[in-house]
Amino acid sequence: MGQMEKGPSGNHHLNNHAIKANGRASELLLFARNFLKYPDLVGWMLPSSPFVVDAVLKQVDWDKTGVIVEYGPGVGTFTTRVLERMRPDATLIALEINADFCRFLSDSVHDPRLRLVQESATEVQVVLARLGFDHADCVISGIPFKTLPHGLRDMIVRNTHSALKPEGSFLVYQLSSVVLPYLEQVFTKVSRDSSLLSFLPAQMFYCAR
């Protein structure tokens, strides 16, 4: 009996799965390696779960959101989902201080709406002005506030508030609630949620300017 051959569509399907699996493995390895190098800056050795991503992004009014800022995109777990959902004419500004993550995102995400900037979240107003924007509609942050010193936590929250348009939103996902009093001191409205479906229960804070 002759050997059975797979048709082109079967090979293509398998190749796509292999490529995605390899890409996911590379993301996880890069993330874990950087956690070991910079635990205070990365915060945890795994990217956010899909449950956390969906819960946070449900808070965004995509039709009314033209300028989005993301703090600490890492390997793009949130970045790629934001790009999938946002308007064709919208802009996503991703602020990342880690050079490895910046290189990874530059190589793997090719979307003209993404502006990747190797800069700290404290400089959000400066970056917006440099790119020609007065304010952001929404800021999404996964940077680990728990490991930051008090002064830096306060500066990031206050600078974010100033960078947002009136009624803009600051969406924060964390593994702790240490950021909550900083948010409550500055933002008019702060609500919280949690996800028990991720590997570690995630704390999520939704703030309105």
PyMOL commands that set and color helices and strands:
alter all, ss='L'
color gray80, all
select helices_A, chain A and resi 8-37+39-42+50-57+62-64+77-85+99-108+121-130+145-147+150-163+180-186
alter helices_A, ss='H'
color red, helices_A
select strands_A, chain A and resi 67-71+91-95+114-117+136-141+164-174+189-195+202-208
alter strands_A, ss='S'
color yellow, strands_A
deselect
rebuild
show_as cartoon
